[in-house]
Amino acid sequence: MKLKRIIIYPKDIQLITGKSERYGRTIIQKIKDHYNKEPHQLVSVKEFCNYMGLEEEEIMSRII
């Protein structure tokens, strides 16, 4: 059984958007603020997709 990733990282956002890794860190911080997350909590792919208005299946195919 192949495991699917559920957490997104700044490097993933860099690959998806073509922007810098710093931009990825900024987006993750904005998502954490939007969902009222603690600094130690991670951001899921689903939260990222909902925030950015993207299809989860398409993003999963890009980051694996």
Sine and cosine of phi, psi and omega as CSV:
sin_phi,cos_phi,sin_psi,cos_psi,sin_omega,cos_omega
0.00,0.00,0.78,-0.63,0.00,-1.00
-1.00,0.01,0.78,-0.62,0.01,-1.00
-0.99,0.12,0.64,-0.77,0.08,-1.00
-0.99,-0.13,0.66,-0.75,0.07,-1.00
-0.95,0.30,0.59,-0.81,0.05,-1.00
-0.89,-0.46,-0.14,0.99,-0.03,-1.00
-0.95,-0.31,0.64,-0.77,0.04,-1.00
-0.93,-0.36,0.59,-0.81,-0.04,-1.00
-0.86,-0.52,0.30,-0.95,-0.01,-1.00
-0.82,0.57,-0.59,0.81,0.01,-1.00
-0.90,0.44,-0.59,0.81,0.06,-1.00
-0.90,0.44,-0.70,0.71,0.00,-1.00
-0.89,0.45,-0.60,0.80,0.06,-1.00
-0.88,0.48,-0.69,0.72,0.01,-1.00
-0.91,0.40,-0.62,0.78,-0.04,-1.00
-0.94,0.33,-0.71,0.71,-0.13,-0.99
-1.00,-0.07,-0.38,0.93,-0.08,-1.00
0.98,0.17,0.14,0.99,0.02,-1.00
-1.00,-0.10,-0.08,-1.00,-0.06,-1.00
-0.97,0.24,0.28,-0.96,0.06,-1.00
-0.92,0.40,-0.52,0.86,0.07,-1.00
-0.88,0.47,-0.64,0.77,0.07,-1.00
-0.87,0.49,-0.65,0.76,0.04,-1.00
-0.88,0.48,-0.66,0.75,0.04,-1.00
-0.91,0.41,-0.61,0.79,0.03,-1.00
-0.90,0.43,-0.69,0.72,0.01,-1.00
-0.89,0.46,-0.69,0.73,0.02,-1.00
-0.88,0.48,-0.65,0.76,0.03,-1.00
-0.91,0.42,-0.64,0.77,0.04,-1.00
-0.90,0.43,-0.63,0.77,0.03,-1.00
-0.91,0.41,-0.66,0.75,0.04,-1.00
-0.88,0.48,-0.66,0.75,0.04,-1.00
-0.90,0.43,-0.68,0.74,-0.02,-1.00
-0.88,0.47,-0.66,0.75,-0.03,-1.00
-1.00,-0.09,0.17,0.99,0.01,-1.00
0.79,0.61,0.76,0.65,-0.01,-1.00
-1.00,-0.03,0.46,-0.89,0.09,-1.00
-0.96,0.28,0.37,-0.93,-0.01,-1.00
-0.86,0.50,-0.50,0.86,-0.04,-1.00
-0.99,0.11,-0.16,0.99,-0.03,-1.00
-0.99,0.14,0.54,-0.84,-0.03,-1.00
-1.00,-0.06,0.28,-0.96,0.01,-1.00
-0.96,-0.28,0.77,-0.63,-0.01,-1.00
-1.00,0.09,0.32,-0.95,0.07,-1.00
-0.88,0.48,-0.64,0.77,0.00,-1.00
-0.88,0.47,-0.69,0.72,0.03,-1.00
-0.89,0.45,-0.67,0.75,0.03,-1.00
-0.87,0.49,-0.73,0.68,-0.03,-1.00
-0.90,0.43,-0.67,0.74,0.03,-1.00
-0.89,0.46,-0.69,0.72,-0.03,-1.00
-0.91,0.42,-0.67,0.75,-0.08,-1.00
-1.00,0.00,-0.17,0.99,-0.01,-1.00
0.96,0.28,0.61,0.79,-0.03,-1.00
-0.91,-0.41,0.33,-0.94,0.03,-1.00
-0.99,0.15,0.78,-0.63,-0.05,-1.00
-0.88,0.47,-0.64,0.77,-0.02,-1.00
-0.89,0.45,-0.64,0.77,-0.01,-1.00
-0.92,0.39,-0.65,0.76,0.00,-1.00
-0.93,0.37,-0.67,0.74,0.00,-1.00
-0.87,0.49,-0.59,0.81,0.01,-1.00
-0.94,0.35,-0.40,0.92,-0.02,-1.00
-1.00,0.09,-0.51,0.86,-0.12,-0.99
-0.99,-0.11,-0.09,1.00,0.01,-1.00
-0.99,-0.11,0.00,0.00,0.00,0.00
